């Protein structure tokens, strides 16, 4: 096998496969990628951890057809380190691959192509599908991913929940203490569905997406994502996502509008007084004023205030600092609306005049 490929295009592909290959694997082949020539020209780069698989088609000058299996991290490091425009790959004998780029030469070991798992891309051909603008889904996933559970043992929460109802598509994530909901409309007439996509898959898709259209193919227990020259197939997580609609208050007693940048700066100013696991920030609303404070017995107390459009009795709410900053990071510039039913009930945050993105967090005990 022998081919010549553009360095920049190869680097982009290897960055994607790096997110798929298994970091720790009982079977070492899962840390490798398959590179093989395509009948229609060019090469095909594949990676899998048996849960998620990706196939990337690249233009290349194919001199001799074949297939090779090489360690992704090694090839990626080499390609990024050598300052040349193209790379030549040559496999003259089993187990050895030669790389050439300008004056640079290297010999790396390879595995047998028979050891690399087969990726069944043909099953996507007949799957029902719909299209969505890549930038739209990327924005939705950017809002969702920080709110998914970090604990891999809670598989249902270590995911992004997709729900299509009529012409509305919603994506939801939660770690049980906070929630992020994003929604958009799609023009496709695909049947309604729900599915749980692993957060690892969501991260990879988010990083791939640009302004092109993305095709999403729905299978029984898998999902296919086709974006330009990239096809990703992911297992869905089995299980039932909790009824997120029960968490979002349908009515609120207080709707308080805050300038996001000023609010965020006040929170940052009291951050030095937060330590340990608690990280509690208290928001105290009074007539036309919001006072924020953090207090730690061994450190002291920090306090900051700002003018707000609030009238009524004193209203105190305690929130987790990290949860609050995650919400503020997810909200675009402008004003943010805090919607409160009762101080002990879930608190809703939305962007002013934009209910496409809804964030919910559970208050802490004061």
KOLGUDO-875250 format. One record per residue (C-alpha): residue number from 1; x, y, z. Coordinates in nm, 2 decimals, padded with zeros to 4 digits. Layout:
% KOLGUDO-875250
<r NUM; <X; Y; Z>>
...
% end
This chain:
% KOLGUDO-875250
<r 1; <00.00; 00.00; 00.00>>
<r 2; <00.12; 00.35; -00.09>>
<r 3; <-00.04; 00.69; -00.09>>
<r 4; <00.04; 01.06; -00.05>>
<r 5; <-00.19; 01.28; 00.16>>
<r 6; <-00.22; 01.65; 00.26>>
<r 7; <-00.09; 01.71; 00.61>>
<r 8; <-00.36; 01.96; 00.72>>
<r 9; <-00.64; 01.73; 00.60>>
<r 10; <-00.48; 01.43; 00.77>>
<r 11; <-00.43; 01.63; 01.09>>
<r 12; <-00.80; 01.72; 01.10>>
<r 13; <-00.90; 01.36; 01.06>>
<r 14; <-00.66; 01.23; 01.33>>
<r 15; <-00.79; 01.49; 01.57>>
<r 16; <-01.14; 01.34; 01.52>>
<r 17; <-01.02; 00.98; 01.55>>
<r 18; <-00.83; 01.07; 01.87>>
<r 19; <-01.17; 01.15; 02.03>>
<r 20; <-01.30; 00.81; 01.94>>
<r 21; <-01.02; 00.56; 02.00>>
<r 22; <-01.02; 00.39; 02.34>>
<r 23; <-00.79; 00.56; 02.58>>
<r 24; <-00.76; 00.24; 02.78>>
<r 25; <-00.85; -00.09; 02.62>>
<r 26; <-00.81; -00.46; 02.69>>
<r 27; <-00.78; -00.51; 02.32>>
<r 28; <-00.49; -00.29; 02.20>>
<r 29; <-00.62; -00.27; 01.84>>
<r 30; <-00.89; -00.03; 01.97>>
<r 31; <-00.62; 00.23; 02.01>>
<r 32; <-00.54; 00.20; 01.64>>
<r 33; <-00.69; 00.33; 01.32>>
<r 34; <-00.75; 00.16; 00.99>>
<r 35; <-00.64; 00.34; 00.68>>
<r 36; <-00.75; 00.19; 00.35>>
<r 37; <-00.78; 00.29; -00.01>>
<r 38; <-01.13; 00.35; -00.15>>
<r 39; <-01.26; 00.21; -00.48>>
<r 40; <-01.37; 00.56; -00.59>>
<r 41; <-01.03; 00.71; -00.51>>
<r 42; <-00.87; 00.85; -00.20>>
<r 43; <-00.84; 00.69; 00.14>>
<r 44; <-01.08; 00.60; 00.43>>
<r 45; <-00.97; 00.64; 00.79>>
<r 46; <-01.17; 00.45; 01.06>>
<r 47; <-01.16; 00.44; 01.44>>
<r 48; <-01.38; 00.26; 01.69>>
<r 49; <-01.40; 00.19; 02.06>>
<r 50; <-01.69; -00.06; 01.99>>
<r 51; <-01.94; 00.19; 02.12>>
<r 52; <-01.87; 00.47; 01.88>>
<r 53; <-01.72; 00.44; 01.53>>
<r 54; <-01.61; 00.70; 01.28>>
<r 55; <-01.52; 00.68; 00.91>>
<r 56; <-01.36; 00.97; 00.74>>
<r 57; <-01.31; 01.00; 00.36>>
<r 58; <-01.00; 01.19; 00.25>>
<r 59; <-00.86; 01.29; -00.09>>
<r 60; <-00.52; 01.13; -00.15>>
<r 61; <-00.29; 01.03; -00.43>>
<r 62; <-00.32; 00.65; -00.42>>
<r 63; <-00.02; 00.48; -00.58>>
<r 64; <-00.08; 00.13; -00.46>>
<r 65; <-00.41; 00.00; -00.30>>
<r 66; <-00.43; -00.17; 00.04>>
<r 67; <-00.51; -00.13; 00.41>>
<r 68; <-00.29; -00.06; 00.72>>
<r 69; <-00.36; -00.05; 01.09>>
<r 70; <-00.15; 00.19; 01.29>>
<r 71; <-00.14; 00.35; 01.64>>
<r 72; <-00.35; 00.67; 01.62>>
<r 73; <-00.16; 00.86; 01.89>>
<r 74; <00.18; 00.79; 01.73>>
<r 75; <00.08; 00.89; 01.37>>
<r 76; <-00.09; 01.20; 01.50>>
<r 77; <00.21; 01.31; 01.70>>
<r 78; <00.44; 01.25; 01.40>>
<r 79; <00.22; 01.44; 01.15>>
<r 80; <00.18; 01.74; 01.39>>
<r 81; <00.55; 01.75; 01.46>>
<r 82; <00.68; 01.75; 01.10>>
<r 83; <00.65; 02.08; 00.92>>
<r 84; <00.58; 01.96; 00.56>>
<r 85; <00.28; 02.00; 00.34>>
<r 86; <00.23; 01.63; 00.24>>
<r 87; <00.31; 01.28; 00.39>>
<r 88; <00.38; 00.96; 00.20>>
<r 89; <00.27; 00.63; 00.36>>
<r 90; <00.43; 00.31; 00.24>>
<r 91; <00.37; -00.05; 00.36>>
<r 92; <00.60; -00.28; 00.18>>
<r 93; <00.58; -00.57; 00.42>>
<r 94; <00.35; -00.68; 00.69>>
<r 95; <00.41; -00.51; 01.03>>
<r 96; <00.61; -00.22; 00.90>>
<r 97; <00.50; 00.12; 00.76>>
<r 98; <00.74; 00.39; 00.63>>
<r 99; <00.65; 00.76; 00.65>>
<r 100; <00.82; 01.02; 00.44>>
<r 101; <00.78; 01.40; 00.44>>
<r 102; <01.05; 01.61; 00.29>>
<r 103; <01.38; 01.50; 00.45>>
<r 104; <01.19; 01.33; 00.74>>
<r 105; <01.17; 00.95; 00.74>>
<r 106; <01.02; 00.71; 01.00>>
<r 107; <00.95; 00.34; 01.04>>
<r 108; <00.65; 00.24; 01.26>>
<r 109; <00.50; -00.09; 01.35>>
<r 110; <00.16; -00.19; 01.23>>
<r 111; <-00.10; -00.45; 01.32>>
<r 112; <-00.28; -00.70; 01.09>>
<r 113; <-00.58; -00.55; 00.91>>
<r 114; <-00.77; -00.87; 01.01>>
<r 115; <-00.75; -00.77; 01.38>>
<r 116; <-00.94; -00.44; 01.32>>
<r 117; <-01.31; -00.46; 01.40>>
<r 118; <-01.56; -00.44; 01.11>>
<r 119; <-01.77; -00.12; 01.11>>
<r 120; <-02.11; -00.19; 00.96>>
<r 121; <-02.18; 00.14; 00.78>>
<r 122; <-02.43; -00.03; 00.54>>
<r 123; <-02.70; -00.05; 00.81>>
<r 124; <-02.74; 00.33; 00.78>>
<r 125; <-02.85; 00.31; 00.42>>
<r 126; <-03.21; 00.23; 00.49>>
<r 127; <-03.24; 00.41; 00.83>>
<r 128; <-03.50; 00.70; 00.86>>
<r 129; <-03.33; 01.03; 00.88>>
<r 130; <-03.37; 01.41; 00.91>>
<r 131; <-03.15; 01.71; 00.84>>
<r 132; <-03.05; 01.99; 01.08>>
<r 133; <-02.81; 02.28; 01.03>>
<r 134; <-02.47; 02.19; 01.18>>
<r 135; <-02.43; 02.52; 01.36>>
<r 136; <-02.78; 02.49; 01.52>>
<r 137; <-02.71; 02.15; 01.67>>
<r 138; <-02.36; 02.26; 01.77>>
<r 139; <-02.50; 02.55; 01.97>>
<r 140; <-02.76; 02.32; 02.13>>
<r 141; <-02.49; 02.07; 02.24>>
<r 142; <-02.27; 02.34; 02.37>>
<r 143; <-02.55; 02.44; 02.61>>
<r 144; <-02.62; 02.07; 02.71>>
<r 145; <-02.28; 01.90; 02.76>>
<r 146; <-02.17; 02.09; 03.07>>
<r 147; <-02.49; 01.99; 03.25>>
<r 148; <-02.45; 01.61; 03.19>>
<r 149; <-02.34; 01.39; 03.48>>
<r 150; <-01.96; 01.34; 03.51>>
<r 151; <-02.01; 01.00; 03.68>>
<r 152; <-01.99; 00.73; 03.41>>
<r 153; <-02.19; 00.48; 03.64>>
<r 154; <-02.50; 00.69; 03.59>>
<r 155; <-02.54; 00.60; 03.23>>
<r 156; <-02.88; 00.76; 03.18>>
<r 157; <-02.75; 01.10; 03.30>>
<r 158; <-02.41; 01.07; 03.13>>
<r 159; <-02.59; 01.15; 02.80>>
<r 160; <-02.78; 01.40; 02.60>>
<r 161; <-03.15; 01.32; 02.56>>
<r 162; <-03.29; 01.38; 02.21>>
<r 163; <-03.67; 01.42; 02.18>>
<r 164; <-03.85; 01.49; 01.85>>
<r 165; <-04.22; 01.58; 01.88>>
<r 166; <-04.40; 01.71; 01.58>>
<r 167; <-04.16; 01.95; 01.41>>
<r 168; <-03.97; 02.04; 01.73>>
<r 169; <-03.64; 01.88; 01.83>>
<r 170; <-03.53; 01.91; 02.20>>
<r 171; <-03.20; 01.81; 02.35>>
<r 172; <-03.18; 01.78; 02.73>>
<r 173; <-02.90; 01.70; 02.98>>
<r 174; <-02.90; 01.68; 03.36>>
<r 175; <-02.70; 01.55; 03.65>>
<r 176; <-03.01; 01.55; 03.87>>
<r 177; <-02.91; 01.88; 04.04>>
<r 178; <-02.93; 02.10; 03.73>>
<r 179; <-03.07; 02.08; 03.38>>
<r 180; <-03.02; 02.23; 03.04>>
<r 181; <-03.29; 02.23; 02.77>>
<r 182; <-03.23; 02.34; 02.41>>
<r 183; <-03.49; 02.33; 02.13>>
<r 184; <-03.53; 02.41; 01.76>>
<r 185; <-03.77; 02.34; 01.48>>
<r 186; <-03.69; 02.10; 01.19>>
<r 187; <-03.86; 02.07; 00.86>>
<r 188; <-03.85; 01.70; 00.82>>
<r 189; <-04.15; 01.47; 00.86>>
<r 190; <-03.96; 01.18; 01.03>>
<r 191; <-04.17; 01.00; 01.30>>
<r 192; <-04.14; 01.12; 01.66>>
<r 193; <-03.86; 00.96; 01.85>>
<r 194; <-03.66; 00.98; 02.17>>
<r 195; <-03.30; 00.86; 02.22>>
<r 196; <-03.01; 00.88; 02.47>>
<r 197; <-02.68; 00.97; 02.30>>
<r 198; <-02.36; 00.92; 02.51>>
<r 199; <-02.20; 01.25; 02.61>>
<r 200; <-01.88; 01.13; 02.45>>
<r 201; <-02.06; 01.11; 02.12>>
<r 202; <-02.22; 01.45; 02.18>>
<r 203; <-01.87; 01.61; 02.24>>
<r 204; <-01.73; 01.46; 01.92>>
<r 205; <-02.02; 01.57; 01.71>>
<r 206; <-02.01; 01.92; 01.86>>
<r 207; <-01.64; 01.96; 01.77>>
<r 208; <-01.70; 01.83; 01.41>>
<r 209; <-01.99; 02.06; 01.33>>
<r 210; <-01.97; 02.38; 01.12>>
<r 211; <-02.22; 02.55; 00.90>>
<r 212; <-02.31; 02.26; 00.67>>
<r 213; <-02.62; 02.04; 00.71>>
<r 214; <-02.59; 01.73; 00.93>>
<r 215; <-02.80; 01.42; 00.85>>
<r 216; <-02.90; 01.22; 01.16>>
<r 217; <-03.01; 00.86; 01.09>>
<r 218; <-03.21; 00.68; 01.36>>
<r 219; <-03.17; 00.31; 01.40>>
<r 220; <-03.32; 00.08; 01.67>>
<r 221; <-03.02; 00.10; 01.91>>
<r 222; <-02.78; 00.32; 01.72>>
<r 223; <-02.76; 00.67; 01.57>>
<r 224; <-02.57; 00.77; 01.26>>
<r 225; <-02.44; 01.12; 01.20>>
<r 226; <-02.34; 01.21; 00.84>>
<r 227; <-02.15; 01.54; 00.80>>
<r 228; <-01.97; 01.60; 00.47>>
<r 229; <-01.69; 01.34; 00.45>>
<r 230; <-01.75; 01.22; 00.80>>
<r 231; <-01.98; 00.94; 00.92>>
<r 232; <-02.01; 00.86; 01.29>>
<r 233; <-02.21; 00.57; 01.43>>
<r 234; <-02.29; 00.56; 01.80>>
<r 235; <-02.47; 00.31; 02.03>>
<r 236; <-02.76; 00.47; 02.21>>
<r 237; <-02.77; 00.44; 02.59>>
<r 238; <-03.04; 00.20; 02.70>>
<r 239; <-03.27; 00.32; 02.98>>
<r 240; <-03.53; 00.59; 03.04>>
<r 241; <-03.45; 00.95; 03.08>>
<r 242; <-03.66; 01.11; 03.37>>
<r 243; <-03.95; 01.33; 03.28>>
<r 244; <-03.76; 01.66; 03.26>>
<r 245; <-04.09; 01.85; 03.22>>
<r 246; <-04.17; 01.78; 03.58>>
<r 247; <-03.86; 01.97; 03.69>>
<r 248; <-03.93; 02.29; 03.50>>
<r 249; <-04.18; 02.51; 03.69>>
<r 250; <-04.49; 02.59; 03.48>>
<r 251; <-04.56; 02.90; 03.68>>
<r 252; <-04.34; 03.15; 03.86>>
<r 253; <-04.40; 03.42; 04.12>>
<r 254; <-04.10; 03.63; 04.04>>
<r 255; <-03.94; 03.71; 03.70>>
<r 256; <-03.63; 03.92; 03.76>>
<r 257; <-03.42; 04.06; 03.48>>
<r 258; <-03.04; 04.09; 03.53>>
<r 259; <-02.76; 04.23; 03.31>>
<r 260; <-02.55; 03.91; 03.26>>
<r 261; <-02.21; 04.08; 03.25>>
<r 262; <-02.27; 04.28; 03.57>>
<r 263; <-02.42; 03.98; 03.75>>
<r 264; <-02.13; 03.76; 03.65>>
<r 265; <-01.87; 04.02; 03.76>>
<r 266; <-02.04; 04.04; 04.11>>
<r 267; <-02.02; 03.66; 04.14>>
<r 268; <-01.65; 03.66; 04.05>>
<r 269; <-01.58; 03.93; 04.30>>
<r 270; <-01.69; 03.70; 04.59>>
<r 271; <-01.54; 03.38; 04.46>>
<r 272; <-01.23; 03.41; 04.68>>
<r 273; <-01.45; 03.34; 04.98>>
<r 274; <-01.56; 03.00; 04.85>>
<r 275; <-01.38; 02.69; 04.94>>
<r 276; <-01.43; 02.32; 05.01>>
<r 277; <-01.72; 02.12; 04.86>>
<r 278; <-02.01; 02.35; 04.95>>
<r 279; <-01.94; 02.66; 04.73>>
<r 280; <-02.26; 02.83; 04.84>>
<r 281; <-02.35; 03.17; 04.70>>
<r 282; <-02.65; 03.35; 04.85>>
<r 283; <-02.86; 03.58; 04.64>>
<r 284; <-03.07; 03.82; 04.85>>
<r 285; <-03.33; 04.03; 04.67>>
<r 286; <-03.47; 04.34; 04.83>>
<r 287; <-03.64; 04.65; 04.70>>
<r 288; <-03.45; 04.75; 04.38>>
<r 289; <-03.14; 04.57; 04.50>>
<r 290; <-02.96; 04.23; 04.48>>
<r 291; <-02.69; 04.15; 04.74>>
<r 292; <-02.47; 03.85; 04.67>>
<r 293; <-02.25; 03.70; 04.94>>
<r 294; <-02.03; 03.41; 05.02>>
<r 295; <-01.92; 03.32; 05.37>>
<r 296; <-01.66; 03.07; 05.49>>
<r 297; <-01.59; 03.03; 05.87>>
<r 298; <-01.21; 03.01; 05.83>>
<r 299; <-01.18; 03.28; 05.56>>
<r 300; <-01.45; 03.55; 05.62>>
<r 301; <-01.73; 03.70; 05.41>>
<r 302; <-01.74; 03.86; 05.07>>
<r 303; <-02.04; 04.07; 04.96>>
<r 304; <-02.14; 04.26; 04.64>>
<r 305; <-02.46; 04.43; 04.53>>
<r 306; <-02.63; 04.56; 04.22>>
<r 307; <-02.95; 04.74; 04.13>>
<r 308; <-03.23; 04.51; 04.00>>
<r 309; <-03.59; 04.55; 03.89>>
<r 310; <-03.74; 04.38; 04.20>>
<r 311; <-04.00; 04.49; 04.44>>
<r 312; <-04.13; 04.29; 04.73>>
<r 313; <-04.03; 04.12; 05.06>>
<r 314; <-03.67; 04.00; 05.10>>
<r 315; <-03.61; 03.69; 04.89>>
<r 316; <-03.30; 03.48; 04.97>>
<r 317; <-03.18; 03.20; 04.74>>
<r 318; <-02.87; 02.98; 04.79>>
<r 319; <-02.71; 02.84; 04.48>>
<r 320; <-02.40; 02.63; 04.40>>
<r 321; <-02.13; 02.85; 04.26>>
<r 322; <-02.01; 02.61; 03.99>>
<r 323; <-02.37; 02.54; 03.88>>
<r 324; <-02.44; 02.92; 03.86>>
<r 325; <-02.12; 02.99; 03.66>>
<r 326; <-02.20; 02.70; 03.42>>
<r 327; <-02.53; 02.86; 03.35>>
<r 328; <-02.38; 03.21; 03.30>>
<r 329; <-02.12; 03.06; 03.06>>
<r 330; <-02.40; 02.90; 02.86>>
<r 331; <-02.60; 03.22; 02.83>>
<r 332; <-02.51; 03.46; 02.55>>
<r 333; <-02.43; 03.82; 02.62>>
<r 334; <-02.72; 04.04; 02.72>>
<r 335; <-02.98; 04.01; 02.99>>
<r 336; <-03.07; 03.70; 03.18>>
<r 337; <-03.41; 03.63; 03.33>>
<r 338; <-03.43; 03.45; 03.67>>
<r 339; <-03.77; 03.29; 03.72>>
<r 340; <-03.86; 03.19; 04.07>>
<r 341; <-04.16; 03.00; 04.21>>
<r 342; <-04.04; 02.96; 04.57>>
<r 343; <-03.69; 02.99; 04.71>>
<r 344; <-03.67; 02.62; 04.78>>
<r 345; <-03.81; 02.51; 04.44>>
<r 346; <-03.60; 02.47; 04.11>>
<r 347; <-03.49; 02.81; 03.97>>
<r 348; <-03.52; 02.88; 03.60>>
<r 349; <-03.27; 03.09; 03.40>>
<r 350; <-03.34; 03.20; 03.04>>
<r 351; <-03.20; 03.45; 02.80>>
<r 352; <-03.41; 03.76; 02.76>>
<r 353; <-03.67; 03.71; 02.49>>
<r 354; <-03.53; 03.37; 02.40>>
<r 355; <-03.68; 03.06; 02.54>>
<r 356; <-03.49; 02.83; 02.30>>
<r 357; <-03.25; 02.76; 02.59>>
<r 358; <-03.37; 02.69; 02.94>>
<r 359; <-03.15; 02.62; 03.24>>
<r 360; <-03.27; 02.49; 03.58>>
<r 361; <-03.09; 02.44; 03.90>>
<r 362; <-03.20; 02.32; 04.25>>
<r 363; <-03.13; 02.57; 04.53>>
<r 364; <-02.91; 02.47; 04.83>>
<r 365; <-03.01; 02.49; 05.19>>
<r 366; <-02.95; 02.83; 05.33>>
% end
